[in-house]
Amino acid sequence: STPEQTDDTPCITANGYNLCEHNLENVVACTFSPFGTKIVFADLDPEKVYTVVDRMHERFNSRIDIWKISQVDARKFGLKK
C-alpha cells in the first residue's frame, strides 16, 4: 500500500487494521462482505484463510483485492478470475 493508492495512512485499513504492523499477506479488501468475514480461495491455496479488513472503491463492487507486502509481489501475482 502506498499513499498514491490510498491516502496519507496507507498502512491503516477501513476497519483500523494496521497492515504494516502485522505484515501478513492474509487480508483482503472488498465491498460486499462485512469486516471480519473469512475467505478461502480454493484454487490458490485451500489451506490459507483471508480476512476482510478493508474496502475498495464502489466501482469495484464485485472484486476482491488480496493485500501483498510488496508491489513487485502484487504485480507478479497479477489479476485473477
Residue, then its C-alpha position, 0 to 999 in steps of 0.5 A: s500500500t502506498p499513499e498514491q493508492t490510498d491516502d496519507t495512512p496507507c498502512i491503516t485499513a477501513n476497519g483500523y487494521n494496521l497492515c504494516e504492523h502485522n505484515l501478513e499477506n492474509v487480508v483482503a479488501c472488498t465491498f460486499s462482505p462485512f469486516g471480519t468475514k473469512i475467505v478461502f480461495a480454493d484454487l490458490d491455496p485451500e489451506k490459507v484463510y483471508t480476512v476482510v479488513d478493508r474496502m475498495h472503491e464502489r466501482f469495484n463492487s464485485r472484486i476482491d483485492i488480496w493485500k501483498i507486502s510488496q508491489v513487485d509481489a502484487r504485480k507478479f501475482g497479477l489479476k485473477k478470475 
